[in-house]
Every structure is written in C-alpha cells, then in structure tokens.
Amino acid sequence: NIPSYKTCMAAGVSITVNEVCKCSITSWYSLFSDITFPSVFIPLPDHFIKYLLGDGDDTGLVLPRECPLTTVDTYTSDSSDSAVSWDDVDVDDQVEAPSFPELVDAIEVAITKLGGAVFPKLNWSSPRDATWIAAGNTLRCTSCSDVILLLKSSDFVMHDLSRVGEYCGLEQPLIPPDGFSLCLRHWVSINPSGEFRCFVKDSKLIAISQRDVSSHYPHLSAIKDKLSTELVTWQKSSLLKIEWSGDP
C-alpha cells in the first residue's frame, strides 16, 4: 500500500503523480508479464465508473441487467432454505437496472480466456474488503455478476476511483494516463503464508516481510534463512533483468 500524503510529509518524503501512476498495474504489467499471472485489461467507460461511485443516485447493489444475480446465500447456517431468489424479495422502490452490454461481454470473454476463473482488481487495488458479500467469501470470480458485485461493494475500489490523488497531495481524483481499467487475472489459490513484500533500493533487496501482516505463521521462523536466500536469488535472476524506472 502507498503511505498517506500526511505520513510522507511528516517523514520528509514526497510522492509525485508520476510515481503513483507507475504503481498502477497498467503501467508495470508489460514489464513483468513473464513472471506474473496472465491478465486481461478492460477499459472502464465513464458511465460504468459513475455507476460504481453512485454519484448521488440510489442504485445500491443493483447489478446490470446483463448479469442478474439470481440467488444469494443468507447468513444463517441453520436455515433449511438458505438460497433466496431475488424475485421473491419485495422491494418498495424498484430501481431500474443499468445496462453495460459491451463491458459485460468483454468480462465474459476475458473470464473464458483466462480459464474460467479470475481475480479482479482496478489499477491499484483489488476488492478484497468485499469478500463478505461473495459466494464462498473469496475473490474468485466465474461470471460478470461475481466481478461487478465485488467492485460495487468495495471501499478499496471507491478509493481507487476517487481518493488515490491524496497520496500526492491532490484534492481531486487522480485519473491514470490511459484511464481506469478493470484487470482480470488468472485465478490461482495462494496460501497467504507464502506471500511476501520485498523492498528494493538501488537494485538491492534490503528487506522482506509477510504480505499478510494480520496473521502469525509459526513455520516461517524455521525457514526464514532459506526464504531469504531464495528471494534474493530470484530477485537477482529475474527482476534485475528488467529495466524499471519511476521516471517518465
């Protein structure tokens, strides 16, 4: 995660608009495509971004008409009728479902191309804060309904669309040079204990930490030296071959 603007200023560090944009997956993916998950990028039209943001309307979690959500799981596990059809739910104020046929078609084509299951994110963030609303409480998506439901329910996605500019002191939303994009990545189930953040300065790996800082994995202590050696070797053999710069 990028530190807040106030945190950077307090530490005497400034973050430029260009540096924030360089952190967008649309900027770095082509450089690292050989060592990361296959992905498909779909430009987001302005009217879909307005739908995600709400922009003062009252659409709530109404999905586009092209990808209806037919059933939902209730939160009570002791109920014999755990699947509820949306058709059976009374809604006082009916809201017309929006329509994004081209976008939905692109999402479905991408899901098929990537093997039938994908991990969604926008330029900077994934909707990992919204897994509570997804079937199985996971970011694994197999349909446009899965993808859009997560995007529409995520505060992290809202932050990408409206508040990323705060990192570099902007008061208005920061729009990437190529616009906002939906990135769909080939789904791979990863054990969170096997994910690490690597900190590189002047082409040298200077620190390693767990990516999941909210959990303790006791087995990592016993293999930390081996992990360090393997990550340093991988960084030298793979990342150093890539010419990367934060400059324009």
C-alpha positions in Angstrom: 0.0 0.0 0.0 1.1 3.6 -0.7 1.6 5.6 2.5 -0.7 8.5 3.1 0.3 12.0 2.0 0.5 13.3 5.6 2.7 10.3 6.6 5.1 11.0 3.7 5.2 14.7 4.5 5.9 14.0 8.2 8.8 11.8 7.1 10.1 14.3 4.7 9.2 12.2 1.7 7.2 13.4 -1.3 5.3 11.2 -3.8 4.7 12.5 -7.3 1.8 11.9 -9.5 4.1 10.0 -11.9 5.2 7.7 -9.1 1.6 6.9 -8.1 0.7 6.2 -11.7 3.8 3.9 -12.1 2.3 1.8 -9.3 -0.8 1.2 -11.4 -0.8 -2.4 -12.8 -1.4 -1.0 -16.3 2.0 0.7 -16.1 4.1 -2.2 -14.8 2.4 -5.3 -16.1 4.1 -5.4 -19.5 7.5 -5.3 -17.8 6.7 -8.2 -15.5 4.3 -10.2 -17.6 6.7 -13.2 -17.9 6.8 -13.6 -14.1 3.3 -12.8 -13.0 -0.2 -14.1 -13.6 -1.8 -13.8 -17.1 -4.1 -10.9 -17.1 -6.6 -9.1 -19.3 -7.2 -5.4 -19.2 -10.7 -3.9 -19.9 -11.0 0.0 -20.2 -13.8 1.2 -18.0 -16.3 3.6 -19.6 -17.2 6.8 -17.7 -20.9 5.7 -17.2 -19.7 2.5 -15.5 -17.4 4.4 -13.2 -20.3 6.7 -12.3 -22.4 3.5 -11.6 -19.6 2.2 -9.2 -19.3 5.5 -7.4 -23.1 6.0 -7.2 -22.7 9.7 -7.9 -25.7 10.6 -5.7 -28.1 8.0 -7.0 -29.8 5.3 -5.0 -29.0 2.2 -7.1 -27.4 0.4 -4.1 -26.3 -3.1 -5.2 -28.5 -3.4 -8.3 -26.5 -5.2 -10.9 -26.5 -4.5 -14.6 -29.4 -6.2 -16.4 -26.9 -8.3 -18.5 -25.7 -10.2 -15.4 -28.5 -10.7 -12.9 -27.7 -12.2 -9.5 -30.3 -14.9 -9.3 -29.6 -16.2 -5.8 -27.9 -15.2 -2.6 -26.8 -17.1 0.5 -28.3 -16.0 3.7 -26.1 -15.5 6.8 -27.9 -18.2 8.9 -26.4 -21.6 8.5 -29.3 -23.4 10.4 -31.9 -22.4 7.9 -33.1 -25.1 5.5 -33.9 -22.5 2.9 -30.5 -20.9 2.6 -30.9 -19.8 -1.0 -33.2 -16.9 -1.6 -34.3 -15.8 -5.0 -34.2 -12.1 -5.7 -37.6 -12.5 -7.4 -39.1 -13.4 -4.1 -37.8 -10.3 -2.3 -40.2 -7.3 -2.0 -38.7 -4.0 -3.0 -40.7 -0.9 -2.2 -38.8 1.4 -4.6 -37.9 -0.5 -7.7 -34.7 0.8 -9.3 -34.1 0.3 -13.0 -31.0 -1.9 -13.6 -28.3 -0.2 -15.6 -27.0 -1.6 -18.8 -23.4 -2.2 -19.9 -23.6 -4.7 -22.7 -20.1 -4.2 -24.2 -18.4 -4.2 -20.8 -20.2 -7.4 -19.7 -19.4 -9.1 -23.0 -15.7 -8.2 -22.5 -15.7 -9.5 -19.0 -17.2 -12.8 -20.0 -14.8 -13.2 -22.9 -11.8 -12.5 -20.5 -13.0 -15.0 -18.0 -13.2 -17.7 -20.6 -9.8 -16.7 -22.0 -8.2 -16.9 -18.5 -9.5 -20.4 -17.8 -12.9 -19.8 -16.3 -12.0 -18.2 -13.0 -10.4 -14.8 -12.4 -9.2 -12.4 -9.7 -10.5 -8.8 -10.3 -8.8 -5.5 -9.5 -8.7 -2.0 -10.7 -5.5 0.0 -11.4 -4.2 -0.1 -7.9 -6.5 -2.2 -5.6 -8.5 -5.4 -5.5 -11.9 -5.5 -3.8 -10.6 -7.7 -1.0 -12.6 -5.8 1.6 -15.8 -7.0 -0.1 -15.3 -10.8 0.0 -18.0 -11.0 2.7 -20.6 -10.5 0.0 -19.3 -13.1 -2.4 -20.2 -16.7 -2.6 -17.5 -18.6 -0.6 -16.1 -15.3 0.8 -13.5 -15.3 -1.9 -12.2 -13.1 -4.7 -12.6 -16.0 -7.2 -15.0 -14.9 -9.9 -16.5 -17.0 -12.6 -19.1 -14.6 -14.1 -19.7 -10.9 -14.7 -22.1 -11.0 -11.7 -19.3 -12.1 -9.4 -16.9 -9.4 -10.7 -19.3 -6.4 -10.6 -20.8 -7.4 -7.3 -17.4 -7.2 -5.7 -16.4 -4.0 -7.4 -19.7 -2.3 -6.4 -19.4 -3.4 -2.8 -15.7 -2.4 -2.2 -14.4 0.7 -0.4 -11.0 -0.1 -1.8 -12.3 0.2 -5.3 -14.0 3.5 -4.4 -10.7 4.7 -3.1 -9.0 3.9 -6.4 -11.6 5.9 -8.3 -11.8 8.9 -6.0 -9.0 9.3 -3.5 -5.7 8.0 -4.9 -4.7 11.6 -5.7 -4.5 12.2 -1.9 -1.2 10.3 -1.9 0.5 13.1 -3.8 -1.4 16.0 -2.3 -4.2 16.3 -4.9 -7.6 17.4 -3.9 -9.3 15.9 -7.0 -9.4 12.2 -8.2 -6.2 11.0 -9.9 -7.0 9.5 -13.3 -4.3 7.3 -14.8 -2.9 8.4 -18.2 -4.8 5.6 -20.0 -7.9 5.9 -17.9 -9.3 3.5 -15.3 -9.1 -0.2 -16.2 -10.6 -3.4 -14.9 -7.8 -6.0 -14.6 -8.9 -9.7 -14.6 -6.1 -12.0 -13.6 -6.0 -15.8 -14.0 -7.2 -17.3 -10.7 -4.6 -19.1 -8.6 -5.3 -20.2 -5.0 -2.3 -19.0 -2.9 -1.6 -19.8 0.7 -1.2 -16.3 2.3 1.7 -17.6 4.3 3.7 -17.9 1.1 3.2 -14.2 0.0 5.9 -11.7 0.8 6.6 -8.0 0.3 10.2 -7.3 -0.9 11.7 -3.9 -0.5 14.4 -2.9 -3.1 16.6 0.1 -3.1 19.3 0.8 -5.7 18.7 -2.6 -7.2 19.4 -4.4 -3.9 16.9 -6.3 -1.8 17.1 -4.7 1.6 14.0 -6.1 3.5 11.4 -8.8 3.3 8.1 -9.0 5.2 4.9 -11.0 5.3 2.3 -9.6 3.0 -0.4 -10.7 5.4 0.6 -8.8 8.5 -2.6 -9.6 10.4 -1.6 -13.3 11.0 1.3 -15.2 12.6 2.7 -18.2 10.7 4.9 -20.1 13.1 6.5 -22.3 10.4 8.1 -19.2 8.7 10.6 -18.7 11.6 12.2 -22.1 11.0 12.7 -21.4 7.2 13.4 -17.6 7.2 17.0 -18.0 6.2 16.1 -20.4 3.3 13.4 -18.0 2.2 15.7 -15.0 2.3 18.3 -16.8 0.2 15.7 -17.9 -2.4 14.1 -14.5 -2.6 17.5 -12.8 -3.1 18.4 -15.3 -5.8 15.1 -14.8 -7.6 15.4 -11.0 -7.4 18.8 -11.2 -9.0 17.9 -13.7 -11.7 14.5 -12.3 -12.6 13.9 -8.7 -11.5 17.4 -7.3 -12.2 17.0 -8.2 -15.9 14.0 -5.8 -16.2 14.7 -2.1 -16.8 12.4 -0.3 -14.4 12.3 3.4 -13.7 10.0 5.7 -11.8 10.8 8.5 -14.2 8.5 9.4 -17.2 
